[in-house]
Amino acid sequence: MAFPDFFEQVPSLTLRDPLAEMLGAAQDGVIEYGYADAVKLAGHSCPTVAGAWLMASRALAALYPDSLPERGNIRVDLRAPQAAGTSGVVGAVLGLITGAAGDGGFKGLDSRHVRRDLLRYGVGIDADACFSRLDTGAGVLVDYHPEVVAPSPEMPPLMARVVGGVADEQERMQFARLWQERVRRILLQHADDPALVVVSAA
């Protein structure tokens, strides 16, 4: 698969998954995810997927400042219902990275390594998402503000033509280029922007 070059410039996320270690799926349970993995899961790259990636990155850094994050040991609560807007996409990406799953997730081995019900939607929290460690109870609230990185002024009319099925090939290519350029700016130029992803103690 050929992805935009900037995907490889996005810092990867490395976690330790005790279940993967126990079952021999990864040496020492260490798993590395790249932004392209999130894109493959979602099937596309957009400000929502990029935002979920950054939310996870910032939350894990806050929860595990001195060690590898432990995949499967993190609960993720989302304020929006699963069917609302892009909430399901956000949850899918966060689940990929943290191992948290809904009611169809892995039920565990002898009550260990349970992933089921660690990803919940429609939770009454004062943020877009809350990440909580199951071992210590420490948690962080995370808000994502994509409007901080505005799209090109050319985008609205181009998008209308592309979505409406009347754009020519040049317009479709320009739309795709501008779309991914915004994603690139979110992930590379604004990754540490405190106004884009706001993290606070839960």
MDTraj code that builds the backbone (N, CA, C; nanometers):
import mdtraj as md
import numpy as np

residues = "MET ALA PHE PRO ASP PHE PHE GLU GLN VAL PRO SER LEU THR LEU ARG ASP PRO LEU ALA GLU MET LEU GLY ALA ALA GLN ASP GLY VAL ILE GLU TYR GLY TYR ALA ASP ALA VAL LYS LEU ALA GLY HIS SER CYS PRO THR VAL ALA GLY ALA TRP LEU MET ALA SER ARG ALA LEU ALA ALA LEU TYR PRO ASP SER LEU PRO GLU ARG GLY ASN ILE ARG VAL ASP LEU ARG ALA PRO GLN ALA ALA GLY THR SER GLY VAL VAL GLY ALA VAL LEU GLY LEU ILE THR GLY ALA ALA GLY ASP GLY GLY PHE LYS GLY LEU ASP SER ARG HIS VAL ARG ARG ASP LEU LEU ARG TYR GLY VAL GLY ILE ASP ALA ASP ALA CYS PHE SER ARG LEU ASP THR GLY ALA GLY VAL LEU VAL ASP TYR HIS PRO GLU VAL VAL ALA PRO SER PRO GLU MET PRO PRO LEU MET ALA ARG VAL VAL GLY GLY VAL ALA ASP GLU GLN GLU ARG MET GLN PHE ALA ARG LEU TRP GLN GLU ARG VAL ARG ARG ILE LEU LEU GLN HIS ALA ASP ASP PRO ALA LEU VAL VAL VAL SER ALA ALA".split()
xyz = np.array([
    [0.0839, -0.1194, 0.0000],
    [0.0000, 0.0000, 0.0000],
    [0.0875, 0.1246, 0.0000],
    [0.0458, 0.2235, -0.0726],
    [0.1202, 0.3483, -0.0801],
    [0.0467, 0.4558, -0.0003],
    [0.1087, 0.5004, 0.1065],
    [0.0511, 0.6047, 0.1900],
    [0.1270, 0.7356, 0.1680],
    [0.0679, 0.8487, 0.2068],
    [0.1424, 0.9746, 0.2023],
    [0.2718, 0.9623, 0.2843],
    [0.3766, 1.0268, 0.2366],
    [0.5071, 1.0144, 0.3009],
    [0.5070, 1.0578, 0.4468],
    [0.4218, 1.1542, 0.4817],
    [0.4275, 1.2065, 0.6179],
    [0.3827, 1.1050, 0.7235],
    [0.3103, 1.0013, 0.6824],
    [0.2681, 0.8999, 0.7794],
    [0.3883, 0.8457, 0.8573],
    [0.4989, 0.8247, 0.7877],
    [0.6170, 0.7669, 0.8512],
    [0.6873, 0.8663, 0.9435],
    [0.6549, 0.9932, 0.9327],
    [0.7160, 1.0945, 1.0186],
    [0.6445, 1.1080, 1.1521],
    [0.5243, 1.0519, 1.1618],
    [0.4480, 1.0598, 1.2868],
    [0.5110, 0.9638, 1.3883],
    [0.5478, 1.0115, 1.5063],
    [0.6090, 0.9231, 1.6057],
    [0.5186, 0.8040, 1.6374],
    [0.5778, 0.6869, 1.6421],
    [0.5012, 0.5658, 1.6719],
    [0.4705, 0.5573, 1.8216],
    [0.3815, 0.4675, 1.8562],
    [0.3443, 0.4434, 1.9960],
    [0.3831, 0.3002, 2.0316],
    [0.4584, 0.2841, 2.1385],
    [0.5028, 0.1528, 2.1819],
    [0.4413, 0.1200, 2.3177],
    [0.3803, 0.0038, 2.3270],
    [0.3176, -0.0419, 2.4504],
    [0.3629, -0.1836, 2.4807],
    [0.3375, -0.2256, 2.6032],
    [0.3626, -0.3641, 2.6414],
    [0.2281, -0.4306, 2.6689],
    [0.2039, -0.5437, 2.6030],
    [0.0786, -0.6156, 2.6182],
    [0.1073, -0.7507, 2.6839],
    [0.0744, -0.7674, 2.8118],
    [0.1024, -0.8934, 2.8820],
    [0.0371, -1.0147, 2.8161],
    [-0.0796, -0.9963, 2.7553],
    [-0.1465, -1.1077, 2.6878],
    [-0.0669, -1.1501, 2.5656],
    [-0.0198, -1.0541, 2.4894],
    [0.0623, -1.0860, 2.3718],
    [0.1898, -1.1578, 2.4137],
    [0.2463, -1.1179, 2.5280],
    [0.3673, -1.1840, 2.5771],
    [0.3372, -1.3279, 2.6188],
    [0.2295, -1.3461, 2.6914],
    [0.1954, -1.4785, 2.7416],
    [0.1682, -1.5765, 2.6275],
    [0.1040, -1.5282, 2.5221],
    [0.0666, -1.6150, 2.4106],
    [0.1735, -1.6198, 2.3009],
    [0.2856, -1.5521, 2.3241],
    [0.3951, -1.5585, 2.2291],
    [0.3736, -1.4791, 2.1024],
    [0.2839, -1.3815, 2.1060],
    [0.2548, -1.3031, 1.9874],
    [0.3573, -1.1924, 1.9634],
    [0.4245, -1.1498, 2.0695],
    [0.5242, -1.0434, 2.0578],
    [0.6288, -1.0631, 2.1661],
    [0.7549, -1.0523, 2.1292],
    [0.8617, -1.0726, 2.2268],
    [0.8505, -0.9710, 2.3398],
    [0.8482, -1.0216, 2.4618],
    [0.8327, -0.9392, 2.5821],
    [0.7015, -0.8620, 2.5824],
    [0.6126, -0.8966, 2.4909],
    [0.4834, -0.8291, 2.4846],
    [0.4884, -0.6888, 2.4271],
    [0.6019, -0.6494, 2.3714],
    [0.6175, -0.5128, 2.3214],
    [0.5591, -0.5012, 2.1802],
    [0.4652, -0.4089, 2.1647],
    [0.3979, -0.3864, 2.0367],
    [0.4124, -0.2401, 1.9992],
    [0.4493, -0.2164, 1.8750],
    [0.4645, -0.0795, 1.8251],
    [0.3575, -0.0516, 1.7201],
    [0.2888, 0.0590, 1.7369],
    [0.1867, 0.1008, 1.6415],
    [0.2320, 0.2278, 1.5709],
    [0.2069, 0.2339, 1.4412],
    [0.2312, 0.3548, 1.3637],
    [0.0986, 0.4139, 1.3198],
    [0.1021, 0.5396, 1.2780],
    [-0.0218, 0.6041, 1.2352],
    [-0.0893, 0.5264, 1.1226],
    [-0.0091, 0.4626, 1.0370],
    [-0.0666, 0.3847, 0.9272],
    [-0.1535, 0.2707, 0.9791],
    [-0.1232, 0.2176, 1.0969],
    [-0.2059, 0.1114, 1.1541],
    [-0.3465, 0.1640, 1.1854],
    [-0.3540, 0.2854, 1.2363],
    [-0.4841, 0.3462, 1.2641],
    [-0.5601, 0.3720, 1.1340],
    [-0.4867, 0.4124, 1.0306],
    [-0.5492, 0.4376, 0.9007],
    [-0.6033, 0.3078, 0.8412],
    [-0.5265, 0.2002, 0.8536],
    [-0.5730, 0.0707, 0.8023],
    [-0.6992, 0.0267, 0.8753],
    [-0.7039, 0.0504, 1.0054],
    [-0.8224, 0.0125, 1.0827],
    [-0.9438, 0.0934, 1.0385],
    [-0.9266, 0.2247, 1.0300],
    [-1.0390, 0.3124, 0.9964],
    [-1.0731, 0.3074, 0.8473],
    [-0.9723, 0.2758, 0.7654],
    [-0.9937, 0.2762, 0.6216],
    [-0.9721, 0.4114, 0.5577],
    [-0.9320, 0.5096, 0.6375],
    [-0.9078, 0.6428, 0.5839],
    [-0.8249, 0.7237, 0.6834],
    [-0.7712, 0.8352, 0.6367],
    [-0.6962, 0.9285, 0.7201],
    [-0.7685, 1.0615, 0.7185],
    [-0.8012, 1.1121, 0.8358],
    [-0.8778, 1.2358, 0.8457],
    [-0.8469, 1.3032, 0.9786],
    [-0.8952, 1.4249, 1.0011],
    [-0.8713, 1.4917, 1.1294],
    [-0.9239, 1.4128, 1.2493],
    [-1.0279, 1.3333, 1.2311],
    [-1.0798, 1.2526, 1.3416],
    [-0.9828, 1.1417, 1.3788],
    [-0.9336, 1.0681, 1.2799],
    [-0.8375, 0.9607, 1.3067],
    [-0.7094, 1.0194, 1.3646],
    [-0.6638, 1.1306, 1.3072],
    [-0.5443, 1.1963, 1.3591],
    [-0.5656, 1.2422, 1.5028],
    [-0.6838, 1.2955, 1.5309],
    [-0.7131, 1.3417, 1.6662],
    [-0.7160, 1.2278, 1.7665],
    [-0.7755, 1.1157, 1.7287],
    [-0.7778, 0.9998, 1.8185],
    [-0.6361, 0.9521, 1.8465],
    [-0.5530, 0.9528, 1.7422],
    [-0.4124, 0.9128, 1.7594],
    [-0.3417, 1.0033, 1.8612],
    [-0.3597, 1.1341, 1.8458],
    [-0.2949, 1.2285, 1.9363],
    [-0.3533, 1.2215, 2.0762],
    [-0.4832, 1.2000, 2.0880],
    [-0.5445, 1.1854, 2.2201],
    [-0.4827, 1.0680, 2.2945],
    [-0.4684, 0.9556, 2.2253],
    [-0.4076, 0.8384, 2.2872],
    [-0.2624, 0.8652, 2.3242],
    [-0.1890, 0.9270, 2.2338],
    [-0.0480, 0.9561, 2.2576],
    [-0.0284, 1.0432, 2.3809],
    [-0.1052, 1.1500, 2.3887],
    [-0.0907, 1.2427, 2.5016],
    [-0.1383, 1.1800, 2.6318],
    [-0.2474, 1.1032, 2.6259],
    [-0.2997, 1.0396, 2.7473],
    [-0.2022, 0.9355, 2.8008],
    [-0.1464, 0.8534, 2.7122],
    [-0.0527, 0.7491, 2.7559],
    [0.0737, 0.8102, 2.8142],
    [0.1205, 0.9195, 2.7556],
    [0.2394, 0.9861, 2.8084],
    [0.2141, 1.0395, 2.9488],
    [0.0916, 1.0870, 2.9729],
    [0.0584, 1.1398, 3.1054],
    [0.0403, 1.0284, 3.2077],
    [-0.0177, 0.9167, 3.1658],
    [-0.0448, 0.8071, 3.2587],
    [0.0783, 0.7212, 3.2875],
    [0.1687, 0.7153, 3.1921],
    [0.2887, 0.6310, 3.2073],
    [0.4137, 0.7143, 3.1767],
    [0.4465, 0.8100, 3.2631],
    [0.5595, 0.8989, 3.2339],
    [0.6951, 0.8300, 3.2369],
    [0.7061, 0.7189, 3.3096],
    [0.8370, 0.6556, 3.3291],
    [0.8428, 0.5108, 3.2834],
    [0.7407, 0.4641, 3.2137],
    [0.7404, 0.3237, 3.1711],
    [0.6550, 0.3070, 3.0465],
    [0.6665, 0.1900, 2.9832],
    [0.5815, 0.1624, 2.8689],
    [0.4370, 0.1489, 2.9141],
    [0.3445, 0.2085, 2.8420],
    [0.2030, 0.1885, 2.8741],
    [0.1680, 0.0403, 2.8647],
    [0.0774, -0.0053, 2.9499],
    [0.0390, -0.1463, 2.9495],
    [-0.0932, -0.1636, 2.8761],
    [-0.0840, -0.2166, 2.7571],
    [-0.2029, -0.2378, 2.6752],
    [-0.2915, -0.3427, 2.7418],
    [-0.4214, -0.3154, 2.7491],
    [-0.5141, -0.4050, 2.8156],
    [-0.5381, -0.3692, 2.9600],
    [-0.4649, -0.2720, 3.0107],
    [-0.4784, -0.2299, 3.1496],
    [-0.5323, -0.0870, 3.1581],
    [-0.6015, -0.0466, 3.0518],
    [-0.6506, 0.0902, 3.0418],
    [-0.7984, 0.0895, 3.0052],
    [-0.8781, 0.1627, 3.0807],
    [-1.0187, 0.1806, 3.0466],
    [-1.0342, 0.3136, 2.9743],
    [-1.1156, 0.3147, 2.8707],
    [-1.1407, 0.4361, 2.7936],
    [-1.2898, 0.4661, 2.7952],
    [-1.3239, 0.5820, 2.8464],
    [-1.4630, 0.6282, 2.8477],
    [-1.4771, 0.7444, 2.7512],
    [-1.5814, 0.7412, 2.6686],
    [-1.6095, 0.8485, 2.5742],
    [-1.7413, 0.9149, 2.6107],
    [-1.7432, 1.0457, 2.6033],
    [-1.8649, 1.1184, 2.6400],
    [-1.9768, 1.0987, 2.5379],
    [-1.9425, 1.0951, 2.4116],
    [-2.0438, 1.0842, 2.3055],
    [-2.0943, 0.9408, 2.2919],
    [-2.2214, 0.9239, 2.2602],
    [-2.2726, 0.7902, 2.2296],
    [-2.2010, 0.7322, 2.1080],
    [-2.1975, 0.6010, 2.0971],
    [-2.1234, 0.5366, 1.9888],
    [-2.1744, 0.5776, 1.8510],
    [-2.3049, 0.5985, 1.8393],
    [-2.3631, 0.6295, 1.7085],
    [-2.3567, 0.7783, 1.6744],
    [-2.3078, 0.8602, 1.7668],
    [-2.3052, 1.0043, 1.7439],
    [-2.1822, 1.0455, 1.6650],
    [-2.2033, 1.1170, 1.5551],
    [-2.0936, 1.1727, 1.4781],
    [-1.9846, 1.0727, 1.4464],
    [-1.8605, 1.1096, 1.4835],
    [-1.7448, 1.0240, 1.4564],
    [-1.6998, 0.9475, 1.5803],
    [-1.7862, 0.9384, 1.6792],
    [-1.7484, 0.8736, 1.8054],
    [-1.7027, 0.7290, 1.7858],
    [-1.7697, 0.6559, 1.6987],
    [-1.7327, 0.5172, 1.6753],
    [-1.5945, 0.5032, 1.6152],
    [-1.5581, 0.5971, 1.5281],
    [-1.4241, 0.5958, 1.4685],
    [-1.3191, 0.6234, 1.5754],
    [-1.3453, 0.7228, 1.6585],
    [-1.2530, 0.7560, 1.7676],
    [-1.2347, 0.6354, 1.8594],
    [-1.3448, 0.5728, 1.8968],
    [-1.3378, 0.4571, 1.9855],
    [-1.2600, 0.3422, 1.9242],
    [-1.2776, 0.3200, 1.7951],
    [-1.2060, 0.2112, 1.7284],
    [-1.0554, 0.2337, 1.7325],
    [-1.0119, 0.3555, 1.7058],
    [-0.8689, 0.3859, 1.7082],
    [-0.8134, 0.3764, 1.8501],
    [-0.8874, 0.4297, 1.9463],
    [-0.8418, 0.4223, 2.0851],
    [-0.8374, 0.2775, 2.1333],
    [-0.9323, 0.1972, 2.0869],
    [-0.9325, 0.0562, 2.1230],
    [-0.8142, -0.0183, 2.0637],
    [-0.7803, 0.0136, 1.9396],
    [-0.6633, -0.0481, 1.8768],
    [-0.5389, -0.0251, 1.9608],
    [-0.5200, 0.0987, 2.0029],
    [-0.3968, 0.1349, 2.0728],
    [-0.3955, 0.0840, 2.2168],
    [-0.5043, 0.1007, 2.2890],
    [-0.5063, 0.0666, 2.4318],
    [-0.5472, -0.0771, 2.4612],
    [-0.6126, -0.1422, 2.3646],
    [-0.6643, -0.2771, 2.3877],
    [-0.8037, -0.2774, 2.4469],
    [-0.8538, -0.1607, 2.4853],
    [-0.9882, -0.1521, 2.5430],
    [-1.0922, -0.1905, 2.4379],
    [-1.1914, -0.2694, 2.4791],
    [-1.2950, -0.3144, 2.3867],
    [-1.4324, -0.3042, 2.4515],
    [-1.5337, -0.3075, 2.3679],
    [-1.6707, -0.3028, 2.4166],
    [-1.7191, -0.4402, 2.4588],
    [-1.8514, -0.4611, 2.4530],
    [-1.9067, -0.5865, 2.5046],
    [-1.8742, -0.7069, 2.4179],
    [-1.8135, -0.6851, 2.3014],
    [-1.7720, -0.7973, 2.2180],
    [-1.6244, -0.8295, 2.2314],
    [-1.5576, -0.7644, 2.3249],
    [-1.4141, -0.7834, 2.3415],
    [-1.3778, -0.9134, 2.4114],
    [-1.2474, -0.9393, 2.4160],
    [-1.1941, -1.0618, 2.4765],
    [-1.2350, -1.0703, 2.6232],
    [-1.2883, -1.1878, 2.6624],
    [-1.3399, -1.2027, 2.7981],
    [-1.2343, -1.2463, 2.8979],
    [-1.1120, -1.2699, 2.8514],
    [-1.0034, -1.3016, 2.9430],
    [-0.9758, -1.4496, 2.9576],
    [-0.8676, -1.4780, 3.0277],
    [-0.8273, -1.6150, 3.0594],
    [-0.8245, -1.6295, 3.2106],
    [-0.9205, -1.7046, 3.2631],
    [-0.9287, -1.7222, 3.4080],
    [-0.9311, -1.5874, 3.4787],
    [-1.0141, -1.4977, 3.4268],
    [-1.0366, -1.3620, 3.4800],
    [-0.9185, -1.2678, 3.4592],
    [-0.8159, -1.3097, 3.3886],
    [-0.7020, -1.2217, 3.3601],
    [-0.7069, -1.1754, 3.2144],
    [-0.6490, -1.0600, 3.1901],
    [-0.6383, -1.0042, 3.0537],
    [-0.7744, -0.9759, 2.9908],
    [-0.8716, -0.9418, 3.0710],
    [-1.0046, -0.9090, 3.0192],
    [-0.9985, -0.7757, 2.9442],
    [-1.0522, -0.7737, 2.8243],
    [-1.0582, -0.6499, 2.7461],
    [-1.2022, -0.6014, 2.7309],
    [-1.2958, -0.6912, 2.7539],
    [-1.4383, -0.6607, 2.7382],
    [-1.4819, -0.5511, 2.8359],
    [-1.5655, -0.4608, 2.7867],
    [-1.6252, -0.3533, 2.8665],
    [-1.5233, -0.2523, 2.9194],
    [-1.4082, -0.2438, 2.8550],
    [-1.3117, -0.1399, 2.8919],
    [-1.3250, -0.0172, 2.8021],
    [-1.4083, -0.0271, 2.6993],
    [-1.4359, 0.0855, 2.6110],
    [-1.5849, 0.1160, 2.6206],
    [-1.6153, 0.2341, 2.6752],
    [-1.7557, 0.2681, 2.7008],
    [-1.7900, 0.4022, 2.6369],
    [-1.9096, 0.4078, 2.5822],
    [-1.9598, 0.5285, 2.5174],
    [-2.0734, 0.5902, 2.5992],
    [-2.0976, 0.7189, 2.5755],
    [-2.2090, 0.7867, 2.6416],
    [-2.1915, 0.7986, 2.7912],
    [-2.0668, 0.8157, 2.8352],
    [-2.0365, 0.8265, 2.9783],
    [-2.0425, 0.9737, 3.0203],
    [-2.0978, 1.0005, 3.1356],
    [-2.1110, 1.1385, 3.1847],
    [-1.9806, 1.1939, 3.2390],
    [-1.8939, 1.2386, 3.1494],
    [-1.7665, 1.2967, 3.1892],
    [-1.7564, 1.4374, 3.1320],
    [-1.6682, 1.5187, 3.1906],
    [-1.6534, 1.6576, 3.1473],
    [-1.5400, 1.6732, 3.0464],
    [-1.5325, 1.5826, 2.9509],
    [-1.4295, 1.5870, 2.8477],
    [-1.4722, 1.4938, 2.7357],
    [-1.3998, 1.4992, 2.6251],
    [-1.4304, 1.4077, 2.5154],
    [-1.4031, 1.2633, 2.5556],
    [-1.2952, 1.2432, 2.6322],
    [-1.2569, 1.1071, 2.6709],
    [-1.1872, 1.1074, 2.8059],
    [-1.1930, 0.9928, 2.8712],
    [-1.1203, 0.9722, 2.9956],
    [-1.0448, 0.8402, 2.9844],
    [-0.9140, 0.8448, 3.0086],
    [-0.8292, 0.7258, 3.0083],
    [-0.7926, 0.6952, 3.1533],
    [-0.8144, 0.5706, 3.1959],
    [-0.7867, 0.5345, 3.3351],
    [-0.7044, 0.4063, 3.3432],
    [-0.6022, 0.4072, 3.4275],
    [-0.5248, 0.2860, 3.4529],
    [-0.6025, 0.1967, 3.5486],
    [-0.6105, 0.0687, 3.5175],
    [-0.6824, -0.0236, 3.6045],
    [-0.6013, -0.0589, 3.7273],
    [-0.4675, -0.0523, 3.7189],
    [-0.3852, -0.0934, 3.8331],
    [-0.3760, 0.0135, 3.9406],
    [-0.3646, 0.1405, 3.9019],
    [-0.3467, 0.2468, 4.0009],
    [-0.4700, 0.3346, 4.0174],
    [-0.5608, 0.3296, 3.9199],
    [-0.6780, 0.4158, 3.9252],
    [-0.6526, 0.5561, 3.8723],
    [-0.5279, 0.5859, 3.8366],
    [-0.4960, 0.7186, 3.7833],
    [-0.5679, 0.7398, 3.6509],
    [-0.6140, 0.8611, 3.6299],
    [-0.6860, 0.8895, 3.5067],
    [-0.6598, 1.0292, 3.4545],
    [-0.6833, 1.0480, 3.3268],
    [-0.6712, 1.1806, 3.2647],
    [-0.7913, 1.2055, 3.1752],
    [-0.8329, 1.3295, 3.1714],
    [-0.9387, 1.3737, 3.0815],
    [-0.8733, 1.4354, 2.9585],
    [-0.9308, 1.4095, 2.8415],
    [-0.8714, 1.4582, 2.7178],
    [-0.9799, 1.5199, 2.6286],
    [-0.9502, 1.6395, 2.5787],
    [-1.0386, 1.7065, 2.4826],
    [-0.9604, 1.7340, 2.3549],
    [-1.0271, 1.7190, 2.2427],
    [-0.9654, 1.7426, 2.1123],
    [-1.0393, 1.8545, 2.0409],
    [-0.9638, 1.9529, 1.9912],
    [-1.0228, 2.0688, 1.9247],
    [-0.9659, 2.0840, 1.7839],
    [-1.0201, 2.0099, 1.6873],
    [-0.9661, 2.0142, 1.5503],
    [-0.9769, 2.1511, 1.4850],
    [-1.0673, 2.2344, 1.5350],
    [-1.0828, 2.3671, 1.4749],
    [-0.9573, 2.4530, 1.4918],
    [-0.8693, 2.4129, 1.5816],
    [-0.7432, 2.4850, 1.6005],
    [-0.6604, 2.4824, 1.4721],
    [-0.6720, 2.3748, 1.3957],
    [-0.6008, 2.3630, 1.2679],
    [-0.7050, 2.3707, 1.1570],
    [-0.7276, 2.4898, 1.1098],
    [-0.8353, 2.5128, 1.0133],
    [-0.8004, 2.4552, 0.8761],
    [-0.9009, 2.4110, 0.8017],
    [-0.8766, 2.3626, 0.6647],
    [-0.8472, 2.4781, 0.5715],
    [-0.7941, 2.4475, 0.4563],
    [-0.7702, 2.5488, 0.3548],
    [-0.9033, 2.6116, 0.3126],
    [-0.9036, 2.7408, 0.2825],
    [-1.0271, 2.8058, 0.2349],
    [-1.0821, 2.7418, 0.1076],
    [-0.9961, 2.6721, 0.0339],
    [-1.0413, 2.6067, -0.0887],
    [-1.1239, 2.4811, -0.0615],
    [-1.1159, 2.4306, 0.0611],
    [-1.1765, 2.3017, 0.0909],
    [-1.3290, 2.2968, 0.0788],
    [-1.4028, 2.3900, 0.1381],
    [-1.5499, 2.3779, 0.1335],
    [-1.6072, 2.3634, -0.0066],
    [-1.5710, 2.4523, -0.1029],
    [-1.6286, 2.4348, -0.2370],
    [-1.5808, 2.3076, -0.3062],
    [-1.4544, 2.2712, -0.2841],
    [-1.4038, 2.1476, -0.3439],
    [-1.4761, 2.0263, -0.2864],
    [-1.4942, 2.0273, -0.1547],
    [-1.5608, 1.9141, -0.0899],
    [-1.7038, 1.8991, -0.1422],
    [-1.7710, 2.0123, -0.1599],
    [-1.9085, 2.0073, -0.2097],
    [-1.9128, 1.9445, -0.3488],
    [-1.8172, 1.9772, -0.4317],
    [-1.8146, 1.9226, -0.5672],
    [-1.7772, 1.7736, -0.5660],
    [-1.6792, 1.7371, -0.4796],
    [-1.6370, 1.5973, -0.4725],
    [-1.7495, 1.5104, -0.4174],
    [-1.8072, 1.5527, -0.3057],
    [-1.9155, 1.4749, -0.2442],
    [-2.0369, 1.4700, -0.3361],
    [-2.0594, 1.5784, -0.4088],
    [-2.1733, 1.5835, -0.5006],
    [-2.1519, 1.5057, -0.6293],
    [-2.0302, 1.4540, -0.6494],
    [-2.0027, 1.3724, -0.7667],
    [-1.9853, 1.4494, -0.8957],
    [-1.9576, 1.5811, -0.8848],
    [-1.9448, 1.6614, -1.0066],
    [-1.8023, 1.7123, -1.0276],
    [-1.7101, 1.6793, -0.9393],
    [-1.5714, 1.7256, -0.9517],
    [-1.4998, 1.6504, -1.0622],
    [-1.4109, 1.7204, -1.1333],
    [-1.3298, 1.6525, -1.2327],
    [-1.2063, 1.5923, -1.1641],
    [-1.1223, 1.5235, -1.2383],
    [-1.0086, 1.4527, -1.1784],
    [-0.9120, 1.5481, -1.1089],
    [-0.8871, 1.6618, -1.1678],
    [-0.7954, 1.7583, -1.1077],
    [-0.8504, 1.8094, -0.9748],
    [-0.9799, 1.8361, -0.9707],
    [-1.0415, 1.8829, -0.8463],
    [-1.0375, 1.7748, -0.7394],
    [-1.0589, 1.6495, -0.7783],
    [-1.0533, 1.5404, -0.6805],
    [-0.9125, 1.5246, -0.6233],
    [-0.8119, 1.5387, -0.7107],
    [-0.6743, 1.5277, -0.6641],
    [-0.6374, 1.6430, -0.5718],
    [-0.6832, 1.7628, -0.6050],
    [-0.6564, 1.8793, -0.5212],
    [-0.7260, 1.8659, -0.3866],
    [-0.8492, 1.8173, -0.3876],
    [-0.9216, 1.7959, -0.2624],
    [-0.8471, 1.6975, -0.1731],
    [-0.8043, 1.5849, -0.2283],
    [-0.7326, 1.4842, -0.1505],
    [-0.6018, 1.5402, -0.0958],
    [-0.5319, 1.6191, -0.1760],
    [-0.4054, 1.6767, -0.1310],
    [-0.4270, 1.7724, -0.0146],
    [-0.5271, 1.8596, -0.0272],
    [-0.5547, 1.9559, 0.0790],
    [-0.6062, 1.8860, 0.2052],
    [-0.6837, 1.7798, 0.1878],
    [-0.7359, 1.7042, 0.3014],
    [-0.6205, 1.6462, 0.3829],
    [-0.5285, 1.5791, 0.3153],
    [-0.4156, 1.5184, 0.3865],
    [-0.3153, 1.6223, 0.4367],
    [-0.3103, 1.7369, 0.3730],
    [-0.2234, 1.8433, 0.4217],
    [-0.2699, 1.8924, 0.5584],
    [-0.4005, 1.9000, 0.5775],
    [-0.4520, 1.9381, 0.7096],
    [-0.4187, 1.8309, 0.8119],
    [-0.4341, 1.7047, 0.7741],
    [-0.3993, 1.5954, 0.8651],
    [-0.2508, 1.6030, 0.9006],
    [-0.1679, 1.6307, 0.8010],
    [-0.0229, 1.6419, 0.8263],
    [0.0062, 1.7527, 0.9273],
    [-0.0586, 1.8662, 0.9106],
    [-0.0350, 1.9767, 1.0038],
    [-0.0794, 1.9406, 1.1443],
    [-0.1911, 1.8693, 1.1553],
    [-0.2389, 1.8269, 1.2874],
    [-0.1367, 1.7362, 1.3546],
    [-0.0876, 1.6380, 1.2805],
    [-0.0015, 1.5351, 1.3393],
    [0.1433, 1.5780, 1.3574],
    [0.1912, 1.6683, 1.2750],
    [0.3333, 1.7040, 1.2810],
    [0.3584, 1.8453, 1.3333],
    [0.2820, 1.9402, 1.2874],
    [0.3069, 2.0775, 1.3296],
    [0.2380, 2.1130, 1.4610],
    [0.1280, 2.0434, 1.4927],
    [0.0507, 2.0799, 1.6114],
    [0.0392, 1.9651, 1.7128],
    [0.1213, 1.8632, 1.6990],
    [0.1088, 1.7473, 1.7880],
    [0.1194, 1.7838, 1.9358],
    [0.2012, 1.8835, 1.9666],
    [0.2208, 1.9243, 2.1061],
    [0.1491, 2.0544, 2.1394],
    [0.0613, 2.0973, 2.0521],
    [-0.0132, 2.2222, 2.0747],
    [-0.1124, 2.1995, 2.1885],
    [-0.0958, 2.2693, 2.3011],
    [-0.1865, 2.2479, 2.4146],
    [-0.3304, 2.2916, 2.3871],
    [-0.3501, 2.3685, 2.2817],
    [-0.4858, 2.4096, 2.2474],
    [-0.5556, 2.3050, 2.1621],
    [-0.4782, 2.2205, 2.0934],
    [-0.5366, 2.1190, 2.0068],
    [-0.5841, 1.9980, 2.0881],
    [-0.4969, 1.9463, 2.1723],
    [-0.5320, 1.8344, 2.2615],
    [-0.5083, 1.8810, 2.4045],
    [-0.6153, 1.8888, 2.4804],
    [-0.6090, 1.9380, 2.6180],
    [-0.6173, 1.8191, 2.7135],
    [-0.5163, 1.8043, 2.7974],
    [-0.5105, 1.6929, 2.8920],
    [-0.5142, 1.7483, 3.0337],
    [-0.6000, 1.6917, 3.1176],
    [-0.6081, 1.7340, 3.2568],
    [-0.6326, 1.6128, 3.3464],
    [-0.6086, 1.6289, 3.4746],
    [-0.6281, 1.5189, 3.5689],
    [-0.7764, 1.4863, 3.5817],
    [-0.8074, 1.3593, 3.5916],
    [-0.9464, 1.3167, 3.6050],
    [-0.9932, 1.3348, 3.7486],
])
top = md.Topology()
chain = top.add_chain()
for i, resn in enumerate(residues, 1):
    res = top.add_residue(resn, chain, resSeq=i)
    for name in ("N", "CA", "C"):
        top.add_atom(name, md.element.get_by_symbol(name[0]), res)
traj = md.Trajectory(xyz[None], top)
